[in-house]
Amino acid sequence: MPESREQWLAETFVELSDTLVADFDLIDFLHVLVERCSQLLSVEVGLVLADEQGTLQNLASSTERMHVVELFEIQSEDGPCLECYGSGQQILNERLNAGAARWPRFTPSALEAGFTIVHALPLHLRNERIGAMNLFGAQTVPLEHHEVYLAQALTDVATIGILQERSVRHLSDLSTQLQAALQSRIAIEQAKGVLAERQRASMDEAFALLRGYARSHNLRLAHVAASVIDGTVSAKQLREARPAAAQGARRSP
Protein backbone atom coordinates (compact mmCIF):
# COMPACT_ATOMS: atom_id res chain seq x y z
CA MET A 1 0.00 0.00 0.00
CA PRO A 2 1.53 3.38 -1.00
CA GLU A 3 2.52 5.62 1.84
CA SER A 4 0.34 8.65 2.50
CA ARG A 5 1.34 12.20 1.61
CA GLU A 6 1.57 12.97 5.33
CA GLN A 7 3.91 10.04 5.94
CA TRP A 8 6.06 11.04 2.95
CA LEU A 9 6.33 14.61 4.24
CA ALA A 10 7.17 13.42 7.76
CA GLU A 11 9.94 11.16 6.47
CA THR A 12 11.28 13.97 4.29
CA PHE A 13 11.46 16.40 7.19
CA VAL A 14 13.24 13.79 9.32
CA GLU A 15 15.74 13.09 6.54
CA LEU A 16 16.48 16.79 6.09
CA SER A 17 16.91 17.23 9.84
CA ASP A 18 19.51 14.47 10.16
CA THR A 19 22.83 16.22 9.54
CA LEU A 20 24.69 15.01 12.61
CA VAL A 21 25.85 11.71 11.14
CA ALA A 22 29.61 11.26 10.88
CA ASP A 23 29.55 10.68 7.11
CA PHE A 24 27.30 13.66 6.31
CA ASP A 25 27.51 14.46 2.59
CA LEU A 26 26.42 18.03 1.83
CA ILE A 27 26.02 17.42 -1.91
CA ASP A 28 23.78 14.39 -1.39
CA PHE A 29 21.85 16.29 1.30
CA LEU A 30 21.13 19.14 -1.12
CA HIS A 31 20.05 16.69 -3.80
CA VAL A 32 17.58 15.16 -1.36
CA LEU A 33 16.09 18.62 -0.89
CA VAL A 34 15.76 19.42 -4.62
CA GLU A 35 14.38 15.97 -5.40
CA ARG A 36 11.75 16.16 -2.66
CA CYS A 37 10.64 19.64 -3.75
CA SER A 38 10.53 18.49 -7.36
CA GLN A 39 8.36 15.51 -6.44
CA LEU A 40 6.12 17.59 -4.21
CA LEU A 41 5.44 20.39 -6.71
CA SER A 42 6.04 18.75 -10.12
CA VAL A 43 8.64 21.35 -11.07
CA GLU A 44 12.37 21.27 -11.78
CA VAL A 45 14.49 22.54 -8.91
CA GLY A 46 17.96 24.00 -8.50
CA LEU A 47 19.78 25.17 -5.40
CA VAL A 48 22.60 27.66 -4.94
CA LEU A 49 24.69 28.61 -1.92
CA ALA A 50 26.66 31.84 -1.53
CA ASP A 51 30.38 32.08 -0.83
CA GLU A 52 31.91 34.67 1.50
CA GLN A 53 31.83 37.28 -1.29
CA GLY A 54 28.13 36.67 -1.84
CA THR A 55 28.72 34.91 -5.17
CA LEU A 56 26.21 32.13 -5.76
CA GLN A 57 27.39 28.63 -6.65
CA ASN A 58 25.16 25.94 -8.11
CA LEU A 59 25.39 22.82 -5.96
CA ALA A 60 22.30 20.74 -6.74
CA SER A 61 19.71 20.43 -9.50
CA SER A 62 16.90 17.95 -10.05
CA THR A 63 17.68 17.69 -13.81
CA GLU A 64 20.56 18.47 -16.13
CA ARG A 65 18.35 20.98 -17.98
CA MET A 66 17.81 22.84 -14.72
CA HIS A 67 21.54 22.72 -13.98
CA VAL A 68 22.44 24.30 -17.33
CA VAL A 69 19.87 27.10 -17.04
CA GLU A 70 20.92 27.85 -13.48
CA LEU A 71 24.58 28.06 -14.48
CA PHE A 72 23.65 30.57 -17.17
CA GLU A 73 21.62 32.54 -14.62
CA ILE A 74 24.65 32.81 -12.32
CA GLN A 75 27.07 33.64 -15.13
CA SER A 76 24.79 36.34 -16.55
CA GLU A 77 24.11 37.72 -13.06
CA ASP A 78 20.44 37.98 -13.89
CA GLY A 79 17.42 35.94 -12.79
CA PRO A 80 15.04 35.02 -9.98
CA CYS A 81 17.55 33.15 -7.84
CA LEU A 82 19.92 36.12 -7.64
CA GLU A 83 17.08 38.52 -6.93
CA CYS A 84 15.66 36.23 -4.25
CA TYR A 85 19.04 35.84 -2.53
CA GLY A 86 19.70 39.58 -2.67
CA SER A 87 16.34 40.59 -1.23
CA GLY A 88 15.63 37.61 1.01
CA GLN A 89 12.08 37.62 -0.41
CA GLN A 90 10.17 34.89 -2.20
CA ILE A 91 9.50 35.21 -5.92
CA LEU A 92 6.31 33.38 -6.84
CA ASN A 93 4.37 32.57 -10.00
CA GLU A 94 6.45 34.78 -12.27
CA ARG A 95 5.40 34.01 -15.83
CA LEU A 96 8.06 34.33 -18.48
CA ASN A 97 7.51 35.87 -21.89
CA ALA A 98 9.78 37.03 -24.65
CA GLY A 99 9.22 40.70 -23.85
CA ALA A 100 9.82 40.44 -20.10
CA ALA A 101 11.97 43.28 -18.77
CA ARG A 102 12.49 41.95 -15.24
CA TRP A 103 15.31 39.58 -16.22
CA PRO A 104 16.30 40.50 -19.81
CA ARG A 105 19.35 38.20 -19.99
CA PHE A 106 17.88 35.24 -18.13
CA THR A 107 14.40 35.06 -19.67
CA PRO A 108 15.38 34.11 -23.28
CA SER A 109 17.57 31.20 -22.09
CA ALA A 110 14.86 29.91 -19.74
CA LEU A 111 12.23 30.09 -22.49
CA GLU A 112 14.56 28.33 -24.93
CA ALA A 113 15.02 25.54 -22.39
CA GLY A 114 11.24 25.11 -22.21
CA PHE A 115 10.40 26.85 -18.93
CA THR A 116 7.41 29.21 -18.74
CA ILE A 117 6.99 29.98 -15.03
CA VAL A 118 9.55 30.47 -12.25
CA HIS A 119 9.66 30.75 -8.47
CA ALA A 120 12.51 31.28 -6.00
CA LEU A 121 12.69 30.69 -2.26
CA PRO A 122 15.39 32.04 0.08
CA LEU A 123 17.57 29.86 2.27
CA HIS A 124 17.71 31.97 5.39
CA LEU A 125 17.58 31.77 9.15
CA ARG A 126 16.60 35.00 10.85
CA ASN A 127 19.06 37.57 9.43
CA GLU A 128 21.47 35.08 7.86
CA ARG A 129 20.98 34.35 4.14
CA ILE A 130 23.02 31.50 2.68
CA GLY A 131 21.45 30.88 -0.72
CA ALA A 132 18.26 30.37 -2.68
CA MET A 133 16.27 27.68 -4.45
CA ASN A 134 14.82 28.00 -7.96
CA LEU A 135 11.66 26.16 -8.97
CA PHE A 136 10.97 26.23 -12.72
CA GLY A 137 7.91 24.88 -14.50
CA ALA A 138 7.38 23.94 -18.15
CA GLN A 139 3.64 24.44 -17.77
CA THR A 140 2.17 27.72 -16.59
CA VAL A 141 0.61 26.32 -13.43
CA PRO A 142 0.83 28.66 -10.40
CA LEU A 143 1.82 27.37 -6.98
CA GLU A 144 -0.95 27.36 -4.40
CA HIS A 145 -0.42 28.94 -0.97
CA HIS A 146 -0.14 25.58 0.82
CA GLU A 147 2.44 24.37 -1.73
CA VAL A 148 4.59 27.46 -1.17
CA TYR A 149 4.29 26.97 2.59
CA LEU A 150 5.49 23.35 2.40
CA ALA A 151 8.34 24.13 0.01
CA GLN A 152 9.56 27.00 2.18
CA ALA A 153 9.29 24.79 5.26
CA LEU A 154 11.49 22.15 3.62
CA THR A 155 13.94 24.86 2.60
CA ASP A 156 14.03 26.29 6.12
CA VAL A 157 14.69 22.87 7.67
CA ALA A 158 17.52 22.32 5.19
CA THR A 159 19.00 25.73 6.02
CA ILE A 160 18.99 24.89 9.72
CA GLY A 161 20.64 21.56 8.91
CA ILE A 162 23.40 23.19 6.87
CA LEU A 163 24.15 25.76 9.58
CA GLN A 164 23.97 23.10 12.29
CA GLU A 165 26.43 20.85 10.46
CA ARG A 166 28.80 23.78 10.07
CA SER A 167 28.64 24.47 13.79
CA VAL A 168 29.09 20.85 14.85
CA ARG A 169 32.10 20.38 12.56
CA HIS A 170 33.63 23.59 13.99
CA LEU A 171 33.90 25.19 10.56
CA SER A 172 34.90 28.83 10.86
CA ASP A 173 32.38 30.03 8.31
CA LEU A 174 30.14 28.91 5.48
CA SER A 175 32.89 29.48 2.91
CA THR A 176 34.87 26.53 4.34
CA GLN A 177 31.86 24.28 4.06
CA LEU A 178 31.03 25.61 0.61
CA GLN A 179 34.58 25.17 -0.72
CA ALA A 180 34.56 21.50 0.24
CA ALA A 181 31.19 21.09 -1.46
CA LEU A 182 32.40 22.82 -4.61
CA GLN A 183 35.42 20.54 -4.85
CA SER A 184 33.09 17.57 -4.53
CA ARG A 185 30.79 19.01 -7.18
CA ILE A 186 33.67 19.43 -9.65
CA ALA A 187 34.65 15.76 -9.23
CA ILE A 188 31.04 14.67 -9.66
CA GLU A 189 30.63 16.70 -12.88
CA GLN A 190 33.84 15.16 -14.26
CA ALA A 191 32.63 11.65 -13.43
CA LYS A 192 29.24 12.36 -15.02
CA GLY A 193 31.03 13.39 -18.19
CA VAL A 194 33.15 10.23 -18.18
CA LEU A 195 30.11 8.00 -17.74
CA ALA A 196 28.03 9.88 -20.30
CA GLU A 197 30.76 9.44 -22.91
CA ARG A 198 31.60 5.82 -22.14
CA GLN A 199 28.04 4.59 -21.67
CA ARG A 200 26.33 6.92 -24.15
CA ALA A 201 24.06 7.95 -21.29
CA SER A 202 22.51 11.29 -20.45
CA MET A 203 24.03 13.40 -17.68
CA ASP A 204 20.93 12.72 -15.56
CA GLU A 205 21.41 8.95 -16.02
CA ALA A 206 25.10 9.25 -15.20
CA PHE A 207 24.37 11.07 -11.96
CA ALA A 208 21.72 8.48 -11.02
CA LEU A 209 24.35 5.75 -11.41
CA LEU A 210 26.86 7.62 -9.23
CA ARG A 211 24.34 8.36 -6.52
CA GLY A 212 22.87 4.87 -6.52
CA TYR A 213 26.30 3.32 -6.01
CA ALA A 214 27.22 5.84 -3.30
CA ARG A 215 24.04 5.15 -1.36
CA SER A 216 24.15 1.38 -1.69
CA HIS A 217 27.76 1.34 -0.44
CA ASN A 218 27.45 4.16 2.15
CA LEU A 219 30.07 6.24 0.37
CA ARG A 220 30.32 9.94 -0.33
CA LEU A 221 29.41 11.01 -3.83
CA ALA A 222 32.81 12.66 -4.30
CA HIS A 223 34.58 9.42 -3.35
CA VAL A 224 32.60 7.44 -5.91
CA ALA A 225 33.21 10.13 -8.53
CA ALA A 226 36.98 9.98 -7.96
CA SER A 227 36.88 6.18 -8.23
CA VAL A 228 35.07 6.40 -11.56
CA ILE A 229 37.57 8.94 -12.91
CA ASP A 230 40.61 6.83 -11.96
CA GLY A 231 38.96 3.58 -13.10
CA THR A 232 38.71 1.94 -9.68
CA VAL A 233 34.93 1.61 -10.07
CA SER A 234 33.53 0.56 -13.45
CA ALA A 235 30.24 1.45 -15.08
CA LYS A 236 29.23 -2.21 -14.74
CA GLN A 237 29.64 -1.98 -10.95
CA LEU A 238 27.57 1.19 -10.88
CA ARG A 239 24.76 -0.42 -12.86
CA GLU A 240 24.75 -3.53 -10.67
CA ALA A 241 24.27 -1.36 -7.59
CA ARG A 242 21.31 0.54 -9.05
CA PRO A 243 18.53 -2.00 -8.32
CA ALA A 244 19.52 -2.18 -4.65
CA ALA A 245 19.55 1.60 -4.40
CA ALA A 246 16.16 1.87 -6.09
CA GLN A 247 14.61 -0.44 -3.50
CA GLY A 248 15.50 2.00 -0.75
CA ALA A 249 14.28 5.08 -2.57
CA ARG A 250 11.31 6.89 -1.11
CA ARG A 251 8.17 7.19 -3.16
CA SER A 252 6.76 10.54 -4.13
CA PRO A 253 3.51 11.73 -2.52
N, C-alpha and C positions, 0 to 999 in steps of 0.2 A: 504494500500500500504506500503510495507516495507521501512523503512528509508534507505537513501543512506549511503554509506560508509563514505562520507564526513560528513554527519550529525552525524553519530555514533561517529566518531573521535572527532568532535567538542564537543558533549555532554560529552564524556569521559574526554577530557582535562578540561572542566568546572568542572566536578565532582571532579577531582583530584586537582583542584586549590582551592576548597572550604574547607579550614581547619579552618576557623575563627568562625564556629558555636559553640555555648556554649556547646553542647553535643558531640563534636568531639570524635570519637572512633578510636584510632590509628589502632587497630587490624582490624576493618571493613574496614578502609581506605586502608590498605595494601592488604586486600583480593580483594578489587575493582581493584587495580593495577594488581595483578597476574591474576585475571579472565579476565580483558580486554586484557592483553598481550597474554593470552592463546587463547582467541577467535580470536584475530587478526592474530596470527601466527600458529595456530593449533599445539601448543606444550604444554607440561606441565611445569608449572612455580613455582618456589620457591623463597622466598625473605628472606634475613638475614640482620640484623643490628648488628653493633659492639658495645660492651660495652666500658667502659673507659680504659680497659686493651687491647682492640683490639680483644677480643674474640667474634666470631660471634655467634649469636643466631637466630635460625629459628623462624620466626614470622608469616609467611603466605605461604601457598602452594595451588595450584589449585586442587590437588588430594592428597589422602592419600598415594598413591604410591610415589609421589614426596616428600611428607613430610618425609617418612621413609628413602628414599635414601639420602635426604639432611641432616637428622640427622646423618646418618652414615658418610657422608662426613665431617661434623664438628667434630665428635668424633674421626675419623681417622686422622684428620688434613691433608687431602689430597684431592684435587679436584679442578675443575675450579672456583668455587665460592671463595675459599680461595685465589687462585692465582690472580683472578681478583681484589679482595679487596686489596690484598697486593701491587699490581702493579698499580692499578688505570686504567688498560688497558682492553679493550674489548677482550674476547676470542670468536672467531666465527668459526662455521662450523668444530668443532673438532670431527672427526670420531673416535669412540671407537672400539678397537679390543682387543682380548685376550692377545696379546703380547705387548700392549702399555706400554711404559716406563715412559710417562709423569706423570701419576697418578697411580702408581702400586697398591695402596691400594683401591682407589676409583673405578677404572675401572671394576674389576670383579663384584662388587656389583651392579653397574649401568647396566652392561650387563645382569646380572641375573634378574634384575627388568624389562628388556625388552627395555632399552634405547640403541640407537646406535649412536646418534649424540648429542653434547652438545654445549651450548653457555653460556656466562656469561657477564653481563653488570654492570658497576660500578654505585653505587649511590654516586655521588659526586657533589659538587658545588665549583668551583675554586679549592682551595687547600684542601678543607675539604672532606674527604671520610667517609661515615657513614655506608656503607654496599655494598651489591651486589645482583644481581638477576640472578638466574639460569634459563635457558630455555633448556629443554631436549626433544628430539624427539625419537619416536619409529621407525620412518622411516628415512632413510638417505637422507633427503631432505635439501639442504643447504638454508640458509636465503639469500634473495636478498638484495642488497644495500638499496633499499627504505624501506624494512621491518626492517632492522637494524636501520635505521634512525628514523623511527616511534617509535620503541620500546625504543630506547634510549631517545627520546623526552618525552615519557610518564614517563620514569624512572626519568628524570631530573625534570619534573614538580612535581612528587611525592616527590623528594628530597627537592625541594624548599618548598613544603607544610609542610613536617615534620619539617624542620628547622624554618619555619615561625611560626608554632604552638608552638614550644618550646619557641621561643622568646616572643610571645604574652602571653603565660601562665607564663612567668617569671621563667622558669625552669633554674637552674644554669648551667646544661650541659645535653648532650644527655643521660648520664647514668640514670638520674632521670626519663626521659621520657621512656627510655628503660625498667627500672625496673618495672614501672607501667604496661607496655605492657606485660612483662614476667609474672607478677602475673595474669594478665587477661588471658594469653595464658594457664597457668597451669589449671585455673578453667575451661576453655573451653575444654581442653583435658580430664579432669575428667568427665565433663558432656557428652561429646561424648562417652566415655566409658560406662557410665551409660545407655545412650540411646541405644547404640549398643547391650548391653547385654539384656536389658529389651524388646526391640522391634525386636531383631534379625535383626538389620539393619547394613549396612556397616558404616564405620567411615565417609565416604563422605556423606551418607544419613543423618547421625546423625547431622553433621555440617550444612547441608542444612536446617534441621528442626530448629536448634538453630538460625541460621541467619535469616530465614524467619520470625520467631516469633519476633526477636529483631527489624527487620525493620518495620514490620506491627504495632508494638506497640511503636515505637520510643524509644527503650531501648538499652542500651549498651549490647554488647555480653556477657561481664563478668557478668552483672547483671542477664541476663537470665540463664547463666550457673549455677550461684549460686542458683537460684530458682529451677532449675531442680535437682541439687544435694540434696537440703534440702526438696524436694517434694512439694514446693509451686506451681510450674508449672508442669503439667502432660504432658505426651507424646501426649495424646488426644488433649490437648490445642495447642500444637505445630503443630500437623497435621492440625487442623482446621484453623490455621493462614496461612498455606502454600499457598492455592489458592490465597488469597489476596496479598501475597507477590509476587507471580509469575506474577500477573497482572502488577505490577509496575516495573518488571525487564526489563532492556534494552535488545534489540535484538543484536545479533552479526552481524558484517558487512557482 
